[in-house]
Amino acid sequence: MKRFLRLGALLCLTTAFLISLIPNPAQGQESGKHYVLISNESVDDYDFEPTGSLEINGAQDLKNEKYPIDYVKPVNKEKMNGQPIRKSLSSVKTAYKVGDSKSFWVNNLETDEYYQISAKLLYSGTHSYIWVFNNQITQDDAAKLGKEFDERIYPLIHQYFGKESDVNGDGKINILCYDIQDGFDGEGGYVAGYFDPNDLFTGNYSNHSEIFYIDTYPLMGTGSTKDVTQAYETLAHEFQHMVNFNENVFIEQKYPMDTWLDEGLSMAAEQIYKGKALDDRIDYYNQSESIAEGHSLLNWDYYGDTLANYSLSYLFIEYLKLQANQGDSIFKEIINDPNNNYKAVEDVIKRYIGSNLTFGKFMTDFRAALLLKKNHGLYGFKGDPAFNALQPRLYEGSDTYLYGGGAIVKSIATPDSFTVPKNKGAHITYTVLSDNSISPLGLVVYPTSDKDTKVSGMTETSATVYVKIGAKTFKGVADHTGKFSVTIPRQKAGTKLAVYTTDASGDKSDVVTVTVSDKTPPAKPTVSTVGDNQLTISGKAEPGATVYIKTGSKTLGKVTASSKGTFSLKLKSKLKAGTVLTVYAVDKAGNKSASATAKVVDKTPPKTPSVNAITSKTTYVTGKGEYGSTVYVYYGSHYLGKATVQRNGTFKVKIAHQKKGRTLKIYAKDKAGNRSAYKYVKVK
C-alpha cells in the first residue's frame, strides 16, 4: 500500500505529566474483565519511551480492501512567510464559461513529479468550477457534483469550520476531476483527493487559485460508468483542509495545523456531511495490528500503517466532541484557537471538560474509552451507539517502546496481578481498568498542583467526594455527569491528598492518593557582571534548579545551582562585548523561570598606543592606537591634551612645546573606560 507524506506543524516543547491516578477496583471485586492501560502521555510525538518489562502473574492480517487516503501536498515553508497570490500578482482573476479549456499543473504522487494536463470546464456554479480531464465524467455528472458542493458541502463547512481564502479574487473553488496518479494497482490504498497549498502562492507548478484534485479512478469506479456521489465525502474532507490552512497560515500567520489534528477535523467534516459515524474508520480500528501494538495518536506514520492514524484521529476528535458536549461547533473553536497543535485541544478540554485535566491525561482517558465504552464519564462515548462496535485491541507482548500519544492494553487476571516496572519511561503511565471500573464507585482524580485550590475528577453521579489532608477533610458532590470539584486550601508540592467517594447507599470507594505536583516556576535568576575577558558566568538561582545560559538560539551550557543557590558556568571561549545572554532556571518538576538577560561588557583594555618621535619643537603628538579610543598625553600630573583615534588607526594630539629631556606619559582609554598601559616618550 502506497504511503504519502504531508506537511506537519512545528513541534512544541514537551510538557511532562506523570499520572497514575486510576484506583484499583474495590478490594476483592473479581467480576468482569481486568486490564492495564499503558500510555505514553508525552505531547511530543517523537518522545520514544520504554514501557518497562511488565510482569504478570499467572495476528491477524489486515483485510485486503481499498481504502481512500485524503492528502494535503507539502508546501514550501519559505513560501508561508510570504504573501498569497492576490497580494503578489497584479491581476489573476479570469472569468471562465462552460466549454472553456485550461491547463493545470498536477502531481504524480508516486514519483512526486509535476506535469500538465488540459481540462474542460463542464460546470460553473455559485461557488465552484468543475473541470474534467479527457471526458472522464459526463457534463451531467459534473453538474451533479458541482451542485452538491455549492448547495450542501459549501455551507456546511462554512458553518462548522470557517471560510476559505480567495487568492485570485474570483470567488470560486476549482474542482479538477481526473485519475490521480497514486500507484493504485487494483487493490490497497489510493488517494481519493488532495489539496495543494502551493496553488495559493506564486511559484513553479502553482495553479494560482483554490483547487481540489478529485480522483476518478478508482474513487468514482473502475469501469467506464462513474459514480460522482463517491466524491462527496472527499470534497467535504478536503474543504476542511483548505479552510484550516487559510485560518492558520493566512489569517493567523502561523504554520499549518499538526497533521493528526487537521486530519481528525477533516473526518469530522465527513461525518457532519454524512450525518452518521464513519464505519470504515471504526472497522479499520478493529483490525489494525499496529493499533494493538501501540500506534501513536500524535506521530503520523507516513510510511507504515497510515490508515491507523486516520482511525485514531477520527475517533479522538469524535470522543472530544462528545465529552465537551458542545456539538459540532467545537470544531471551529479548535481551528480559531491561536495554537495549531495539541494545545488547541487542551484549551477546549480545560474550558468544557475539566480545568485541571491535561491533554496527556485526556489521551489516556480516550484509550480507556475505546476499551470500556461507558455510557457516562470519561471512559466512553456518552452512549453514542455508533461506537459500540469498537473491539478491544490487546497487546500480547511483555514490553515495547511507545511514541508520545501511543498506548497499549494488556489483559490481566486481577487488579493486583501485575507490578509497575521501574525501568519504564518518564511519561509512561499504568492505569488499572475493569469493564465495571466506573460503576458503582470508580474514581478518577485529575492531577492537582501547588497552584490549585480545587481537586477535580470523575466518579459516580451524585456521589459524595471526600478529600482528606492531614487531619482535615473537605467534601463536595459529583454532578449529574459524574464530574466533581472539591475546594481546598492551596497546598505545598509533595503534599499527599487522600480522595474517596461514597454513594447514596453508603458504599465507599477505594482511596486514591494524589501527590500535589510542583507547578510553581523558580524565581528569575540573577547574573553577575560578565566581562569579555572572563571564562565564567556566575549568579544566583533556586537551589537545585538547572540553569540554562543561551545566546540567541545557541545554548552555551547548563549548570545546577548549589544548595546555597549559586551557580557558575565555565565557558570554552571568551565572549565578545555586547553579546546578550539569556539565563533561565528549570526546577526538578520541569517548571521554567522567567528569563534574565545580561550583556557582556567590555573589560578588555586597548593596546598601548604607538607614538612617533617628539622634539622640543613638536606641537602635535602623533601615532597609532585602537580605533575609537581616546589618547591622553601627560607630563607628570600635568594634562597636555587628548584626541580620538581615527578609523585609519591614527591620532593627533595638539600640545604646547615641551622642553628637551622631559618624559611624556601617553595612554589610550576605550569607550567602556578600559585604560591601556602607559607609553613613555622622551622629548628630544
KAJOWO-V316181 format. One record per backbone hydrogen bond with DSSP energy under -1.0 kcal/mol. NH is the residue of the N-H (numbers start at 1). CO is the residue of the C=O. If there is no record, write none. Layout:
BEGIN
nh: [NH;NH]
co: [CO;CO]
END
This chain:
BEGIN
nh: [23;29;35;36;37;38;39;40;41;47;48;49;51;54;57;65;69;71;73;81;82;85;87;88;89;99;100;102;104;106;108;109;109;112;113;115;117;119;120;121;122;123;125;129;130;131;132;133;136;142;143;144;145;146;147;148;149;150;151;152;153;154;156;157;158;159;160;161;162;169;173;174;175;176;177;178;180;182;190;192;194;195;199;200;201;206;212;213;214;215;216;221;227;230;231;232;235;236;237;238;239;240;241;242;243;244;245;246;247;248;249;251;252;254;258;262;263;264;265;266;267;268;269;270;271;272;273;274;275;279;282;283;284;285;286;288;292;293;294;295;297;300;302;306;310;311;312;313;314;315;316;317;318;319;320;321;322;323;324;325;330;331;333;334;335;336;344;346;347;348;349;350;351;352;353;354;357;362;363;364;365;366;367;368;369;370;371;372;373;374;384;387;388;390;395;402;405;406;408;410;412;417;419;425;428;429;431;433;435;437;444;446;450;452;455;457;458;459;462;463;464;465;466;467;468;469;472;474;476;478;479;482;484;486;488;494;495;497;498;499;500;502;503;506;509;512;514;516;517;526;528;532;534;537;539;540;541;544;545;546;547;548;549;550;551;554;556;557;559;561;562;565;567;569;571;578;579;581;582;583;584;586;587;590;593;596;598;600;601;610;612;618;621;623;624;625;628;629;630;631;632;633;634;635;638;640;641;643;645;646;649;651;653;655;661;662;664;665;666;667;669;670;673;676;679;681;683;684]
co: [443;26;433;410;431;408;429;406;427;44;46;402;400;398;417;63;190;193;195;78;79;200;84;85;85;121;97;119;117;115;113;107;181;108;108;106;104;102;132;100;130;130;128;173;123;175;120;177;133;138;139;140;141;142;143;144;145;146;147;148;148;149;152;153;154;155;156;157;157;166;127;210;129;212;131;214;178;180;67;69;213;71;196;197;198;203;174;194;176;192;178;218;220;227;228;229;231;232;233;234;235;236;237;238;239;240;241;242;243;244;245;246;247;248;340;258;259;260;261;262;263;264;265;266;267;268;269;270;271;277;278;279;280;281;282;284;288;289;291;290;405;298;300;304;306;307;308;309;310;311;312;313;314;315;316;317;318;319;320;321;327;328;329;330;331;332;341;342;343;344;345;346;347;348;349;349;354;358;359;360;361;362;363;364;365;366;367;368;369;379;381;384;385;387;409;49;40;403;38;36;34;414;55;50;425;39;37;35;33;434;458;456;517;449;486;484;444;482;479;460;502;476;500;474;498;472;469;467;465;463;483;479;457;455;453;516;492;514;468;512;466;464;507;503;501;499;497;495;448;540;538;601;531;569;567;526;565;561;542;586;559;584;557;582;554;551;549;549;547;545;566;562;539;537;535;600;576;598;550;596;548;546;591;587;585;583;581;579;530;624;622;615;653;651;610;649;645;626;669;643;667;641;665;638;635;633;633;631;629;650;646;623;621;619;683;659;681;634;679;632;630;674;670;668;666;664;662;614]
END
